[in-house]
Structure formats: structure tokens, C-alpha cells
Amino acid sequence: MHTTPTHTPAHHPPLNANSQVGDEYLSFRLGGEEYGIDILRVQEIRGQVTPTRMVSDRPFIKGVVNLRGVIVPIIDLRTLLGLEAARSDSDRATVVITVGVHVVGLVVDAVSDVVRLQARDIKPTPEFCQGADTDHIVGLASPGSESARMLILMDVHKLMRRADMGLGTQAVH
């Protein structure tokens, strides 16, 4: 599975709860939950990649891969978010995103689809769920008015600016 959008994602505004009507999000699964990120941040989707291991004190960094001459860190999103480890790596996928000047691969359990959300579909994160570890969650969405499906929308800029990422705030905008 390999797709490459024709746009330049580095220059689009970050995902927020006041999205424009008709915004599109890539949905993916981590455990029993479904997440969404702004499709304009997605550079490509790859099947499971085998990174070259690097010495790191951050367990969520699985290593690096060379994608057409660009060295890309591979981050296990389950580990980064403090979720239980996946039972098998064989069916997982890597979503390559662009955040500021950085290209990063996010390992997810499965890529679901591209979802078009209307502004009315996006609800703010409940106050009792907000905190330092959840500031990258910008809202919850139910595609379609009757849908029982729930997406947790993430702002990849905020996620990559976390202090434990080591990317700093200047290069991630």
C-alpha cells in the first residue's frame, strides 16, 4: 500500500476544532480506538517498514528508514501514547507525515480510510479529558449525523512538539 498526495503538506494550518467545512482526515486504528489526522499532513502510507535501530532512550522511537534519500525516524504511536504494545507487527502500517521541516513515520495498527468531516461533525474534547498528556487531541468526530463511529482527532504539530520527542518547537510549526 503506497500513496503519495500531490500537495505540499508543510504549509497548511494545523488541525483544530474550528475546521473548515469539508476537511478531510486520514483515519487509523490503535487498539480498539479510531484516530484521525489532517490528510494534508500525510505524505504517504506504507505497509510495515523495518527500521534501522538507533540507540535511543525513548522507547517509542523504533529506528530510522531511508525514504528516497530522506532519513525518517519511525515512531510507534502506541508506545508514544502509552497504549499496550501490539500483539503482532506484521499487519501494522506506517503513515509518513510532514510536520514543519520534519518527516516522521508513525506506526499504527491499521489505516482505515479518508473521512470528510463537516464542522458540525467535530465536537470539542470534554474538559475532564483535557490535560498535559492530551493537548494534542483537538476534538472528537462522528462522521455523519447518525454514525456511532467516533474518531479522536489529533493535531500532529502538538504531538510532535511534546518535550519527549526532542524535535523542539522552532522546527515544528
C-alpha positions in Angstrom: 0.0 0.0 0.0 1.6 3.2 -1.1 0.0 6.6 -1.8 1.6 10.0 -2.2 -0.6 13.1 -2.1 0.2 15.7 -4.7 0.1 18.7 -2.3 2.8 20.1 -0.1 1.6 19.4 3.5 4.1 21.5 5.4 2.4 24.8 4.6 -1.2 24.1 5.8 -2.6 25.2 9.1 -2.8 22.7 12.0 -5.9 20.7 12.6 -8.3 22.4 15.0 -11.9 22.1 16.2 -13.0 25.0 14.0 -12.2 23.1 10.8 -13.5 24.4 7.5 -16.4 22.6 6.1 -15.3 19.6 4.0 -11.9 19.0 5.6 -10.5 15.5 5.1 -8.8 13.3 7.7 -6.9 10.1 7.4 -8.4 7.7 9.9 -6.4 4.9 11.5 -6.7 2.4 14.4 -4.7 2.0 17.5 -6.1 -0.8 19.7 -9.9 -0.5 19.8 -10.0 3.2 19.0 -10.0 5.1 15.8 -8.0 8.3 15.3 -7.9 11.0 12.6 -5.2 13.4 11.4 -5.4 16.1 8.8 -4.9 14.5 5.4 -2.8 17.5 4.4 -0.1 16.3 6.8 0.1 12.9 5.2 3.0 12.4 2.7 2.4 8.7 2.1 1.1 5.4 3.6 3.4 2.4 3.7 3.0 -1.1 4.8 5.1 -2.3 7.8 8.6 -1.0 7.5 11.7 -2.4 9.1 13.7 0.5 10.5 17.4 0.5 11.2 17.6 0.5 15.0 19.3 3.5 16.6 20.4 3.9 20.2 17.7 5.9 21.9 16.5 6.3 25.5 13.0 6.9 24.0 11.2 3.6 23.6 8.7 4.9 21.1 11.5 5.6 18.5 11.8 2.3 16.6 14.7 3.5 14.4 15.0 5.2 11.0 14.4 4.4 7.4 15.7 5.9 4.2 12.8 7.1 2.0 14.1 8.3 -1.3 17.2 9.9 0.3 15.4 11.3 3.4 16.3 9.7 6.8 12.9 9.4 8.5 12.5 8.5 12.3 9.9 5.8 12.8 7.7 6.3 15.9 5.5 3.6 17.4 2.3 5.7 18.1 1.0 3.0 20.5 4.2 3.4 22.7 4.2 7.2 22.4 0.6 7.4 23.6 1.2 4.9 26.5 -1.0 2.2 25.0 -0.5 -1.5 25.3 2.0 -3.0 22.8 0.6 -4.5 19.7 0.4 -8.3 19.6 1.9 -8.5 16.1 3.8 -6.1 14.0 3.1 -7.9 10.7 -0.2 -6.2 9.8 0.7 -2.7 11.0 1.2 0.3 8.7 3.4 3.4 8.7 1.9 6.8 8.0 4.6 9.2 6.8 3.7 12.7 7.8 5.3 16.1 7.3 5.4 18.5 10.3 7.2 21.7 9.8 10.6 20.7 8.4 10.4 17.2 9.7 9.3 14.0 8.0 8.2 11.3 10.5 6.8 7.8 10.2 4.0 6.9 12.6 3.4 3.2 13.1 -0.3 2.5 13.5 -2.3 -0.8 13.8 -4.2 -0.2 10.5 -5.2 2.6 8.2 -9.0 2.8 7.8 -9.9 5.4 5.2 -10.1 9.1 4.4 -13.1 10.8 6.1 -14.6 14.1 5.0 -15.9 15.9 8.1 -18.2 18.8 8.3 -17.7 21.4 11.0 -20.9 20.2 12.7 -19.3 16.6 13.0 -16.5 17.8 15.2 -17.1 18.3 19.0 -14.6 19.7 21.5 -12.7 17.4 23.8 -14.6 17.1 27.1 -13.0 19.2 29.8 -12.4 16.2 32.1 -10.3 14.6 29.4 -8.0 17.6 28.9 -4.5 17.7 30.4 -0.8 17.9 29.6 -0.8 14.4 28.0 -3.8 15.1 25.9 -3.3 18.6 24.5 -2.7 17.0 21.1 -6.3 15.9 21.0 -8.3 18.6 19.4 -11.7 17.1 19.2 -14.0 14.1 18.7 -15.8 13.5 15.5 -18.8 11.3 14.4 -18.8 11.3 10.6 -22.4 11.7 9.6 -25.2 12.7 11.9 -26.4 9.1 12.7 -23.0 7.5 13.0 -21.9 5.5 16.1 -18.4 5.8 14.8 -16.1 8.0 16.9 -12.8 9.5 15.7 -10.3 11.0 18.1 -8.8 13.9 16.1 -5.2 14.7 16.8 -3.0 17.7 16.0 0.3 16.2 14.8 2.0 19.5 15.4 1.2 19.4 19.1 2.0 15.7 19.3 5.5 16.3 17.7 6.2 19.3 20.0 6.0 17.2 23.1 9.1 17.6 25.2 10.0 13.9 25.0 10.0 14.0 21.2 13.2 16.0 21.0 12.2 17.9 17.9 11.9 21.3 19.7 9.3 24.0 18.9 11.2 26.0 16.4 11.4 23.4 13.7 7.8 22.2 14.2 5.3 24.9 13.0 
